[in-house]
Amino acid sequence: EDIREEVKKSAGNMYLTIKEEIDTMAANFRKSLAEMGDTLNNVETNLQNQIAIHNDAIAALRKEALKSLNDLETGIATENAERKKMYDQLNEKVAEGFARISAAIEKETIARE
């Protein structure tokens, strides 16, 4: 009977030791899961921050490209307006020249008659 008691006691101690180890492993596992969750949250936050930074950079580049395009269009429009003004002035001078030549020819023709 002493042996039975010894075995019972030993089995009880083994049970408690195993239960303690299982409880410790479970606690460590829960802690690891919590840390993984924190790590995942940090990774997600970092990714969101990186995306925001890249989106801001893309928006700034788009804005700069649009400004450059607008400046180019404005420059072309200004150049075209100046060119049209020059052509109009040139056409006016040519028309004046032809009018003077025509008047001179007409005057010469009348003088000959």
ZIRAJO-V116093 format. One record per residue. RES is the residue in one letter. PHI is phi in whole degrees, 0 to 359 (999 if undefined). OMEGA is omega as a letter, one per 20 degrees, with the letter a starting at -180 (999 if undefined). Layout:
res->RES phi->PHI omega->OMEGA
res->RES phi->PHI omega->OMEGA
This chain:
res->E phi->999 omega->r
res->D phi->299 omega->a
res->I phi->294 omega->r
res->R phi->299 omega->r
res->E phi->298 omega->r
res->E phi->300 omega->a
res->V phi->296 omega->r
res->K phi->300 omega->a
res->K phi->298 omega->r
res->S phi->297 omega->r
res->A phi->296 omega->r
res->G phi->298 omega->r
res->N phi->297 omega->r
res->M phi->297 omega->r
res->Y phi->301 omega->a
res->L phi->297 omega->r
res->T phi->297 omega->r
res->I phi->296 omega->r
res->K phi->299 omega->r
res->E phi->301 omega->r
res->E phi->297 omega->r
res->I phi->296 omega->r
res->D phi->299 omega->r
res->T phi->296 omega->r
res->M phi->297 omega->r
res->A phi->296 omega->r
res->A phi->296 omega->r
res->N phi->297 omega->r
res->F phi->296 omega->r
res->R phi->299 omega->r
res->K phi->297 omega->r
res->S phi->298 omega->r
res->L phi->299 omega->r
res->A phi->297 omega->r
res->E phi->295 omega->r
res->M phi->297 omega->r
res->G phi->299 omega->r
res->D phi->298 omega->a
res->T phi->298 omega->r
res->L phi->298 omega->r
res->N phi->298 omega->r
res->N phi->296 omega->r
res->V phi->298 omega->r
res->E phi->298 omega->r
res->T phi->298 omega->r
res->N phi->298 omega->r
res->L phi->297 omega->r
res->Q phi->298 omega->r
res->N phi->296 omega->r
res->Q phi->296 omega->r
res->I phi->299 omega->r
res->A phi->298 omega->r
res->I phi->298 omega->a
res->H phi->294 omega->r
res->N phi->298 omega->r
res->D phi->296 omega->r
res->A phi->295 omega->r
res->I phi->296 omega->r
res->A phi->298 omega->r
res->A phi->295 omega->r
res->L phi->296 omega->r
res->R phi->299 omega->a
res->K phi->298 omega->r
res->E phi->295 omega->r
res->A phi->296 omega->r
res->L phi->295 omega->r
res->K phi->298 omega->r
res->S phi->298 omega->r
res->L phi->296 omega->r
res->N phi->297 omega->r
res->D phi->299 omega->r
res->L phi->296 omega->r
res->E phi->298 omega->r
res->T phi->296 omega->r
res->G phi->298 omega->r
res->I phi->295 omega->r
res->A phi->298 omega->r
res->T phi->296 omega->r
res->E phi->297 omega->r
res->N phi->296 omega->r
res->A phi->295 omega->r
res->E phi->295 omega->r
res->R phi->297 omega->r
res->K phi->298 omega->r
res->K phi->299 omega->r
res->M phi->297 omega->r
res->Y phi->296 omega->r
res->D phi->298 omega->r
res->Q phi->296 omega->r
res->L phi->296 omega->r
res->N phi->298 omega->r
res->E phi->296 omega->r
res->K phi->294 omega->r
res->V phi->297 omega->r
res->A phi->298 omega->r
res->E phi->298 omega->r
res->G phi->298 omega->r
res->F phi->297 omega->r
res->A phi->297 omega->r
res->R phi->295 omega->r
res->I phi->296 omega->r
res->S phi->299 omega->r
res->A phi->296 omega->a
res->A phi->294 omega->r
res->I phi->296 omega->a
res->E phi->297 omega->r
res->K phi->297 omega->r
res->E phi->295 omega->a
res->T phi->296 omega->r
res->I phi->295 omega->a
res->A phi->294 omega->a
res->R phi->286 omega->a
res->E phi->284 omega->999
